[in-house]
Amino acid sequence: MSRRSSKRPYGAQHVPLDVDRATGGRTVQESADGEWVVQRVRGGDREFRCPGCDQLVPTGTAHVVAWRADAWYGEPVEDRRHWHASCWDARGRRAPTRRR
């Protein structure tokens, strides 16, 4: 005689998959400059230089990490760029600044 497991409640409501959580917040965005994998992060313990405004993204600041979608598998870490969220959103309206 077999018993049903009490660990799986068969009568419970189905909980839909949280895709954002399952993918780590990564999305693929298409724009005029190609496809980009974009991940919004809460911030970390390092400073980064934003390629959009050439200013520092301070430690602990929420920001965007983006890299080319064609490098989805085995993307080199050095190809990832850390952007202020507003700079990432505005990149189609202005060119990246160049460091002198």
C-alpha positions as CSV (number, residue, x, y, z in Angstrom):
1,M,0.0,0.0,0.0
2,S,1.5,3.4,-1.0
3,R,0.8,6.7,0.6
4,R,0.9,10.1,-1.1
5,S,3.7,12.3,0.0
6,S,2.7,15.1,2.4
7,K,5.4,17.3,1.0
8,R,3.5,18.0,-2.2
9,P,0.1,19.5,-1.6
10,Y,-1.9,18.3,-4.6
11,G,-4.8,20.5,-3.9
12,A,-2.6,23.7,-3.6
13,Q,-2.9,26.5,-6.2
14,H,-0.3,26.5,-9.0
15,V,2.3,29.2,-8.4
16,P,3.5,30.7,-11.7
17,L,7.2,30.8,-12.4
18,D,8.9,34.1,-11.6
19,V,11.0,34.4,-14.8
20,D,12.9,37.4,-13.6
21,R,14.0,35.5,-10.5
22,A,14.8,32.3,-12.5
23,T,17.0,34.1,-15.0
24,G,18.7,36.2,-12.4
25,G,17.1,39.3,-13.8
26,R,18.7,38.9,-17.2
27,T,16.8,40.1,-20.3
28,V,17.8,40.4,-24.0
29,Q,17.2,43.9,-25.4
30,E,17.3,44.7,-29.1
31,S,18.4,48.2,-30.2
32,A,20.1,49.9,-33.1
33,D,23.5,48.9,-31.9
34,G,22.6,45.1,-31.7
35,E,21.3,42.7,-29.1
36,W,22.4,43.1,-25.5
37,V,22.0,40.9,-22.4
38,V,21.0,43.3,-19.6
39,Q,21.0,42.5,-15.9
40,R,19.9,45.0,-13.3
41,V,22.0,44.5,-10.1
42,R,21.6,46.0,-6.6
43,G,25.2,47.1,-6.3
44,G,28.4,45.6,-5.0
45,D,31.6,46.4,-3.2
46,R,33.4,47.8,-6.2
47,E,33.3,51.1,-8.2
48,F,32.8,51.0,-11.9
49,R,33.2,53.6,-14.6
50,C,30.0,54.1,-16.6
51,P,30.7,54.1,-20.4
52,G,27.6,56.4,-20.9
53,C,28.7,59.4,-18.8
54,D,32.3,58.5,-17.9
55,Q,31.4,58.9,-14.2
56,L,31.9,56.4,-11.4
57,V,29.1,54.1,-10.3
58,P,29.8,54.1,-6.6
59,T,29.9,51.0,-4.4
60,G,26.5,49.8,-3.3
61,T,24.6,51.7,-6.1
62,A,22.0,49.8,-8.1
63,H,23.0,49.8,-11.8
64,V,22.9,47.8,-15.1
65,V,25.4,45.3,-16.4
66,A,25.3,44.7,-20.1
67,W,27.1,42.7,-22.7
68,R,26.6,41.6,-26.3
69,A,24.0,38.9,-26.7
70,D,26.1,37.1,-29.3
71,A,28.5,36.3,-26.5
72,W,25.7,34.7,-24.4
73,Y,27.7,31.5,-23.8
74,G,31.1,31.9,-22.4
75,E,31.0,35.7,-22.4
76,P,34.3,37.1,-21.2
77,V,34.0,39.1,-18.0
78,E,36.0,41.9,-19.5
79,D,33.3,42.5,-22.2
80,R,30.7,43.3,-19.6
81,R,30.0,47.0,-18.9
82,H,28.5,48.5,-15.8
83,W,26.2,51.5,-16.6
84,H,24.1,53.8,-14.5
85,A,20.5,52.7,-15.2
86,S,19.6,56.2,-16.6
87,C,22.7,56.2,-18.9
88,W,21.8,52.7,-20.2
89,D,18.2,53.9,-20.9
90,A,19.5,57.0,-22.7
91,R,22.3,55.4,-24.8
92,G,20.2,55.5,-28.0
93,R,19.8,59.3,-27.6
94,R,23.4,60.1,-27.1
95,A,26.8,58.7,-27.9
96,P,29.1,57.3,-25.2
97,T,31.6,59.7,-23.8
98,R,35.3,59.1,-24.6
99,R,37.9,59.1,-21.9
100,R,40.8,61.5,-22.6
